Amino acid sequence: MALARVSSKGQITLPAAARRKLGIKPHSAVEVITGDREITIRPTRTIRELYGALHDYVPDGEPLGWEEERRRMEEAVARQVADE
C-alpha cells in the first residue's frame, strides 16, 4: 500500500509505482468513485483505445442493425464482467 497526501488545493499525486502498474500517464483520464469512507481511482479508456474491441464478436461481412450491434455489445460486456 502506498500513501499520498492531499494538498491545500485538494489534489493528490498518485505514487509512481501505482501509475506504472495501471498504465496511467500524464493527461490520462481516471474515474473517481466514492463509497462509504473510501475513494477508488481507476484509469478510463478513450474511444480511440477501444477501437476494434468488439471485432471478435462480429462475423466478417455481416451487416448489423443498431439494435443487433447493441445486443451483442451488451452480451460481450456482460461476459467480460462475469470473468473479472
C-alpha positions as CSV (number, residue, x, y, z in Angstrom):
1,M,0.0,0.0,0.0
2,A,1.3,3.4,-0.9
3,L,0.3,6.7,0.8
4,A,-0.5,10.0,-0.8
5,R,-1.0,13.4,0.9
6,V,-3.8,15.8,0.0
7,S,-2.6,19.3,-0.9
8,S,-4.2,22.5,0.2
9,K,-5.9,22.6,-3.2
10,G,-7.4,19.1,-2.7
11,Q,-5.0,17.5,-5.1
12,I,-3.1,14.2,-4.7
13,T,-0.1,12.8,-6.5
14,L,-0.6,9.1,-7.4
15,P,2.5,7.1,-6.5
16,A,4.7,6.3,-9.4
17,A,4.5,2.5,-8.9
18,A,0.7,2.7,-9.0
19,R,0.7,4.8,-12.1
20,R,3.1,2.4,-13.9
21,K,1.1,-0.7,-12.8
22,L,-2.1,0.8,-14.2
23,G,-0.6,2.5,-17.2
24,I,-1.6,6.0,-16.1
25,K,0.4,8.6,-18.0
26,P,0.3,12.4,-17.9
27,H,-3.0,13.7,-19.0
28,S,-4.7,10.3,-18.7
29,A,-8.3,10.3,-17.6
30,V,-9.2,8.5,-14.4
31,E,-12.6,7.6,-12.8
32,V,-13.1,8.6,-9.2
33,I,-15.7,6.6,-7.4
34,T,-16.8,7.4,-3.8
35,G,-18.2,4.9,-1.4
36,D,-18.7,4.6,2.3
37,R,-15.5,6.1,3.7
38,E,-13.4,5.2,0.6
39,I,-12.4,6.6,-2.8
40,T,-11.5,4.3,-5.7
41,I,-9.5,5.8,-8.6
42,R,-9.2,3.7,-11.8
43,P,-8.0,4.5,-15.3
44,T,-10.5,5.0,-18.0
45,R,-10.1,4.2,-21.7
46,T,-10.7,6.6,-24.5
47,I,-12.8,5.8,-27.6
48,R,-9.5,5.6,-29.6
49,E,-8.2,2.9,-27.2
50,L,-11.5,0.9,-27.6
51,Y,-11.3,0.9,-31.4
52,G,-11.7,-2.7,-32.5
53,A,-12.6,-4.1,-29.1
54,L,-15.7,-5.8,-30.4
55,H,-14.1,-7.1,-33.6
56,D,-14.1,-10.7,-32.4
57,Y,-17.8,-10.7,-31.7
58,V,-19.0,-9.6,-35.2
59,P,-18.7,-12.1,-38.1
60,D,-16.8,-10.6,-41.1
61,G,-19.1,-9.0,-43.8
62,E,-22.3,-9.4,-41.8
63,P,-24.2,-6.1,-41.8
64,L,-25.8,-5.4,-38.5
65,G,-28.5,-3.0,-37.4
66,W,-28.2,-0.8,-34.4
67,E,-30.3,-3.0,-32.1
68,E,-28.3,-6.1,-33.0
69,E,-25.0,-4.3,-32.5
70,R,-26.1,-3.1,-29.1
71,R,-27.4,-6.5,-28.1
72,R,-24.0,-8.1,-29.0
73,M,-22.1,-5.4,-27.3
74,E,-24.1,-5.8,-24.1
75,E,-23.5,-9.6,-24.1
76,A,-19.8,-9.1,-24.7
77,V,-19.5,-6.7,-21.8
78,A,-21.6,-9.0,-19.5
79,R,-19.2,-11.9,-20.3
80,Q,-16.2,-9.7,-19.6
81,V,-17.6,-8.5,-16.3
82,A,-18.5,-12.1,-15.3
83,D,-14.9,-13.2,-16.0
84,E,-13.5,-10.5,-13.6
